[in-house]
Amino acid sequence: HLIPVSPTDAMHAWVNDRLRPTGGDKTLQVIIKDGSVIATALPQRAGFFTESPDKRYDARLNVEMRSYGGGAMSEANREATATRSITVPASTSLADRDEIMHRFIAGLMVRINAELEKNIYKYFGNNIDYSKTP
């Protein structure tokens, strides 16, 4: 709740911006299994000229996509995971911290996008139209 855009919100935007249904009466289910950012306080080093980070942020986004036809079993599925970490100096202003976090989550989305793109056409090509640009 302390970051401007969560990995889950970013993934929802990715789905809305990039995926379009095509033909047939199939269903695409996108399951966000993990969309977390964990902040860890770091020990501070003493010293007048020390600009040490006070927190490390670890983000993880794990997503599964499933395609369903008429049956209860999925016809295709693809799971992808992306992780990213960053440290932020204690002296960073709130506005700068928000900007850093926006870029941090954007970088996480670049990674999950690359993982999903690896096989999206192969497994879901007949079910969705994937736009490379929002």
C-alpha angles and dihedrals in degrees: 000000000000097000121080095232123020123215088246093054090046090051091051089052091048091054093047093046100042112029126072125173117242127198129318131050099277128134127224115206120195113195120192102205095176130009102162139148115193121195118208122191112232126213112260122234117221120234142104097248097037116123097181124165116255098198140031118206120205116192126192128183119184116179134176124195121199131184120208129193124179096315135071094246119084115248094206136007138180128187125196135179130195129182134186137175133198138173123216126203117244092237094060113124120236092249092050091046090054090051091048090050092049090054090043093056091041088056090050089053091051088056096047090045090054091050094048093045092059093079107004094110093042096054104024103026094114094046107044142030109226118206115205090204126046 
